């Protein structure tokens, strides 16, 4: 199995992959444009920030798995992966503490004007009076958009600072909010109107794209703070520039909608002239970039490859069809003989019944097995009779979903 690593990954991870019998090509300098020409013969592709577009999947001949060494997969063309029958897996939660730490740092930096103060002092401007007028964070309200692992960690940090926590999440219940000592907001706009500081911890999705828009920003308090360490597409960059100029909004970003795909580039965001104030308190998508997070993500990437090599199905696959598509489950207990399952599949094919998922478990002595097939439709009676009548089939039954 050939593995191509198209971004930086720890030397330990490379050794672990090689010890599994993988032929590893470590080419961290490959760009998104280079990938289609480099993908021939590759079974597993591991990337961090490098974009994997449709051209990569079109050019691939052996590619079966793309591992995003991180959480978000918005840099990978999932539709093209689906067309090519390629698994896409990620490493969720492994960089959560690193991202939360940066979010906290940006919140404090925005409140105290650290970036501006440092820049002014660097050119010989002593502005103690200006930068000594920060409001402080204790007793103020932190609005958290998204309450996954990162959002919960940030909420804990905020509690240690003595901040009130107001959370909007599509999955957070009132009971759980009460248990965790946070206030549940009915809508994002409630967060915008109420919070002194808003921090974004949502995944990029159709429903979150542009969530922080002109209306949201207009609802925020004068001089409030907005921090985004999630995905640039969630906040409207043009509206942010206007809000900074017209209502003194303080914005600290680690992510941008149009950021480059690699680790080094000459770059300015779209509308950079109006957007320049944001860059004075911004970082270049380094939220997950700590040694601790990198080691944890690399270890998870290796684990995903190992399980895929052993089973043919990776953990954390993000483009696997919903299990709800199956209509029933066919369970076949059989002697462990060559051709038994082929006969079962032939019978289903003749009945035009498609198999959505299939697993076969061998019993301890190796003489018998139980096969579970999740089907898109229910086999008719004659098909079940043919299956039950096969040599070496002990029993067969259909269970409705």
N, C-alpha and C positions, 0 to 999 in steps of 0.2 A: 504494500500500500504506500503510494507516494503522497507525502504531506508537504504542501507549500505554505510557508509562513511569510506573509506579505507585509508584516509590521514587526516592530520590536517585540520579542518575547524572551523571557528569562532563559539563560543557558541551561538551567536545571530542567526546564520544561522540554527543551530540545533533546537533552540526554534521555529524559524519561520516554519521549516518543521513540527515539532510536532503540531504547532497550525493549520496547514493545515489538520491534521488528519493522518499524516504519522507515522508509527512505525519506529523510527530511531535507528539503531545500529551504534554507533560511535566506530570504532575500528581502530584508526590511526596507530597502530603498525603492521597491517597485511602486509605481504610481497607479492610479486607476486606469490611466491610458495604456500602461504597460501590461496589465493583467491579461487581456485577451490573448496576447502573444506568448504568455508564459504558462497558460493553463493546460496545455496538452499533456496528457498522461497523469494529471493530478487527480487523486481521489478525494483528498480532504484539503480544503483551503481555510487557513486561519488568518483573520484580519482583525485589526482594532479600529483605526480611523479611515483606512483606505476604502473607498467606495467600490462596490461590486455591482456593476451595471449589467444590463441585458446582454451586452456584447460578450461578457465573460461566459455566461451560460450558453450563448450561441456557439462560442468557439470551443467549449469544453467537449472532450470525448469520453472521459472517465469520471468526471466530477460527480460525487455522490453526496458530499456534505460540506457546507460552509459553516464555520464556527466563528461567531462574532465574539471576540475576547472582550466582552463588556456586556451591558444590559440592552441598550437600544439597538434596533435592527433597521432603523430608517435609512441607513446608508447602503442597504442591500435591496436589490430589486426582487421582491418576494414573488411577484407575478411571473417573472422570468424563471425563477427557481422552481415554481410550481410546474410551469410548462415543461421544464427539463427533468422533472422528477427528482429534484435535488433537495435534501433536507437542509434547513437553516436552523441552527441552534445558537443559543446565547448563554451568558454566564450571569444570571440575575443575582443581585444582592451582594456580590463579592466586592463591589466598590462602594457600598452604601455609606460606610463610615467616612471614607475619603471625600465623597461628594458633600455629605452633611457638614464635615469640618470646613470645607471651602465656603459653603453657604453661610455658616456662622461667621467666618472671617469676613466675607463680603458685607454682611449685615453690620458688623461692628465698624468695618472700614467706611461704609457709607454714612453711618451715623456720625463718626468722628472726623470724616473728611481726610482719612489717612493718605490716600493716593495723591490728592491735591496738595496736602501739606508737604508731603515728601518731595513732590515735583517742584513746588515753589522754593523749598529750602535748597534743593539741588542747584537752583539758578541764583541763589543768594537773596531770596525774598523771605524775610522773617515776618510771618503773619500770625502771630500768636493770638491777637485780638480776634481775627476772623475765624480761625479754626478752634478757638476756645469756647465757641458758642453752641456746641452740640447739645441736643436735648437729653441724651442718655436713653438707655433702654429699659431700665428697671421700672416695672409698673405699667409699661406700655403694652399694646396689643400686637402680637405677631399673628398675621393671617397666613395660613398654610393651605395652598392649593394642591391637593393630593396627599393621601395619608398611607402610602406604602411604607416600605422599610425606611427609606431616606426621610420621608416626612415625619415618621415617628421618632427617628433619632434626633432630627432638628427640634421637634417638640420637647424632647428631653433636655437638650441643650438650653432651649429658651426658658424652661422651668428653672434651671440652675441660675439663669440670669435674672430671675424674678419677673419674667414677662407673662402676661396673659396669653392664652393660645386659642385662636379661633380657627376651626378647620372646616374646609369644604372638601368632601370626598363622595364619590358615587357609591362607595361600598361601606362607609362608616355609618353605623347605626347609633341611635341616641343612647342605647344601653351601653354600648362599648365606649362611646365618648365619655359618658359619666364615669365608667370604670377607670378610664385613663386620665381623667381630670382635665379634659379639654372641652371647649364649647363647640357645638355643632352648628355650622352655618347652613341656612336653607339654600343658598345660591352663591355663586362666585361674586355677584354684585354686592351681597351682604358683606362679604370679606372686604371688597374694595372700599365700601363706605365706612366700615368700622375700624379697620386695622391701621396702625401707625407704620407697620412694616408688613409687606407681602412677600412671601417666598414661594416659588413655583417648583413643585415636585410631581409633575404629571408626565405620563408617557406620551410620546407623539402618536396621535391618532386623528382620524377624520374629525371626530367630535371635539378634540382639544386644539386643533389648528386655529390660530387666531382668536383663542378664547380671551386673551388679554388684548382687547381691541380698544378703539377710541371711546366706546361707551364705558368700558371697565375703567380706563385711565381717568376719564372725566369724573367718575364716581369717587376716586381716591382723594384723600385729604391733601390739602396744599402742603407741599414739602415732605410728603410721605416717601418711604423708601420702597423700591421694588427690586427684588433679587431673582435672577433666573439662572439656575444651574441645571435645568432639565433639558429642554430642546428649544432652539431658537424659533422654530415655527409656531410655538405656542403664543408668542408675543409679537404684535404688529410693530415692526421696527420703525416705520414712518410715524406711527402714532406716538411711539415712545419719544422720538425726537421732539415732536410738538409739545408733549406733556412736560418735558424738561424745560423747554423754552418758556411756555406759557403759565405753568403753575408750579415751577420750582421742584418738580418731582426729582428725587435722587434715585438713580438707576445704577445697579451693578450687575453686569452680565458675565457669564462664562461661556455662553452659547449664542450662536447667531444663525439666522435662517440661511445665509449664503456663505457659510464658512468653508474654507478649502478642505479637501479631503485628506491631505497628508499632514505630517508633523512640521514641515518647513515650507513657507511660501511668502511671496510678496502679496500683501492683501489689504484691502480696505473694504468695509461693508458697503452694500448698495446705499446710495444717497449719503456717502461719507461726509460731505460738507455739512449737512444738517445733523448728521449722526455723531460728529466729532466729540461732543460733550460726554457721550456714553463711553467712549474709548479711554477717557481719563480715569475711569473706575471699572475697568474690564480686565478679564483674563482670557487667554486663548484656549478655551475648552480643556482645562487641566483638572477638572473636578475629580476625575477618577485616577489622576496621575500621582499616586504615592507609591513608594516601594512596597508597602504592605498590601495595597490594593493590587498592584501589578503581580505580586507573587501569588495572591489568592486567585486572581483571574487566570493566570497561567496554569495553576494547578487544576482549576475547573475545566479549562480547555483540554488539558491532557485527559482528564477523567471522561469527558464527552467522547473524545476520540477512542479511548480504550473500550468504553461500553459499545460504541458503534462497531469497532473491530470484532468484538466478541459476539454481538447479538444481531448486527445489521440494522439496529434502530437506536438512534442517539437519544439521550435524555435532553430535556429543555428544548425540544424541537418546537419552533414557533409557527410552522406552516403545515402542521398536520391537520387533516380534516376533522371536523367536530364529530364526536362519537354519536351524536343524535341522528346522524344520517342512516345508521343501521336500523332495520325494522325488527330483527329477531336474531337470536343466537342458536346456532346448530352445534350441539355437543355430541361428539362421536367418540365412544370408548372402543379401543381396538388393540389387537396384538401388534407389537412393534415389528412390522414386516415391510419390506420394500413394496411400493405400489399401492398400499392401502389408501393413502391420502390422494394419490393421483386419481384413483377410482372415484372417490368422493367428489373431487373437483370436476371430473368429467361429467358426473351426474348433474351437478349444479349447472354446468355450462349448457347441457342439453335442455335444462329447464329455464335457461336465460336468467339465472339468479347470480348476481355479482357478489363476490366476497369483499367486504370492506376491511376486515381485520382477521388475522388468523394466528393462533398460537397452539403449540403442541407440547404437552408435558409428559415426559417419560417417567414411569414409576421406578421405585428404588431398585428392583431386581432387573430392570431393563427388558422385561418380557411384554409389558403392556404400556399403553399410553392413553391420554385423553386429549382430544383435539377440540378447540373451541373456535368456531367460525362465526363472525358477526356479518350478517347478510343484509343486502339492500332490499330483499324481498323474501317472502316465505315460500319454501319449496312445496310443490303440490304432493298429493298422497303417493302418486306413482313414483316420484323421485325419491321420497323417503323409503318406499319399499325397495327400490333398487339399492339404495345405500345400505339399508339393514340386511339385504340379501347378499352383500359382498362377503367373500371369504375373509376371515380375520376381523370383521366388524363384530364387536360384542354387543353394542347397543347404540342407538341414535335417538335423540329427541330434540324438539324445537322449543325454545323458550321465548315468549314474546318480550319485547323491550318494555 
